[in-house]
């Protein structure tokens, strides 16, 4: 940890790097030095984001089971892991440690080898009842203090719930003091970036202003921090930085179609009532070749049969009484 101005991170089971992107928003001086991800599509996405400058450029290891953390020992401050949720999710069979996708033992092995100051984990709520006690005991036995909680995406403005378990662990002994010393050095070495009215405070103020609906820090007519907010929800007035929606036009078109359909149905009913024998057929449910649906055919046939049977009965009664 020879560069206290930059905190280094190893990302395990990276996925699309959501944890790392969120961590960088909260702590801009974090630098990811290695990714571990086995899914080919996710790896291609990570490489694409690195080329576009949206992620820190770093090597990608493809299997957490074979990743060796010992070369990073005392050189990395943070380890993150969004390890597979299938062994614990209520949507699956919940096999726990018997599931082949149970990767926590490998995550624990890497944490033990690297000995970071912080560990940040993410998983589904079902992990609390299956697997999390093991995670808690392992981290405590390694000398980490552990905090965990359930949080939803809706709590930060997203239009969906998506509840997740987040685990925050930090070295409760020497590592914690070491991190405090690094933070002190960062503040004293570069006050323009780490203190007072510096960059971190500026970002925090901008974030708070955005949450209060105040437009700040414009760049070319577009809000510089617009990507920190979720778009307006349905029925709400859109923000200026959002792309125009066409939902209203689609809704109007749908209403016009429904109105025409209702008018056609009323015309069919009036035509049937006027004829008395159901000569007109409803277009609702009509087949491609023009033949009405089975319900319409049975209804019309029923009307004809009832009339024929009534006339036949009248003729028979008239014959008997002559």
C-alpha positions, 0 to 999 in steps of 0.5 A, a space after each residue: 500500500 505504497 500509494 495512500 492517495 489511491 485506494 486499490 480494489 479487487 472485484 470478484 464475481 464482477 458481473 457488470 461492475 455495479 458494486 465498483 461503479 457505486 463505490 467509485 461514486 462514493 469514493 472517487 479515488 478507488 482504483 480497481 486493479 483486477 476483475 474476476 468474472 467467468 461469463 463470456 458476455 460479462 467479460 466482453 461487456 467489461 472490456 467494452 466499458 474499459 475501452 470506452 473509459 467507463 471502467 478502470 483498465 485492469 486484467 480480467 481473471 476468468 475463474 474465482 476458484 483458481 484466482 490467487 490473492 497472495 500477490 496482492 497481500 497488503 497491496 489492496 485496500 478493498 475486495 468486492 464480491 457479488 457472488 452467485 445468489 442461486 444457492 440461497 435465492 427463494 426462486 431456486 432450490 436453495 441447496 446452499 453449500 451443496 450447490 455447485 455454484 456456492 463460491 463463498 469458500 473461494 471468496 473467503 480464501 481470497 480475502 484471507 490471502 489479500 487481507 484488505 482493509 474493507 470487504 463489500 459483498 452483495 447478495 439476495 435477501 434469502 442469503 440471510 437464512 441460508 449461508 450468511 451465518 457462515 459468511 459472518 463467522 468466517 469474516 469474524 474469525 479473520 478479524 473483521 467487524 461485520 455489518 449487514 442490511 437489506 436495502 432496496 433500489 426504490 430507496 435511492 429513487 429507482 422505479 422498482 424494489 429490487 431488495 438486496 443484502 449488502 455486507 460491509 466488513 472492515 479490519 477491526 485491528 491494525 487494518 482499520 488504523 492503517 486506513 485511518 492513517 492513509 486517509 489522514 495522509 490523503 487530506 494533508 497531501 492534496 487538500 484540493 481533492 480531499 478536503 474542505 471545498 475540494 472535489 469530494 465535497 463538491 460531488 456530495 453537494 451536487 448529489 444532494 442538490 440533485 435529490 432536492 430537484 435543484 439543477 447544478 453544474 451545467 455543461 453545454 446545456 446538459 446537467 453534468 451530474 444527470 446520470 446520478 438520478 433516475 429518470 422521471 416516473 410515469 405520470 411525472 414531468 420529465 427532467 430536461 436531460 431526459 430523452 422525449 417520450 412517446 408514451 402519450 402518443 401511443 396511449 392516444 392511438 390505443 384509445 382511438 382504436 378502442 373507441 372505434 372498436 366500441 363503436 363497431 360493436 354498438 353498430 353490430 348490436 343495433 343491426 342485429 336488433 333491427 333485423 330480428 333474426 341476427 342477419 348481421 354478425 359481429 366483427 369481434 373475433 372474426 377469422 381471417 377468411 371472414 367467418 365469424 367466431 364459434 360463439 357468434 355462429 352458435 348465437 345466430 343459429 340458436 336464434 333461427 332454431 328457436 323461431 323455427 321450433 316456435 312456428 312448428 309448435 303453433 302449426 301443430 296446435 292449430 291442426 289439433 283444434 281444427 
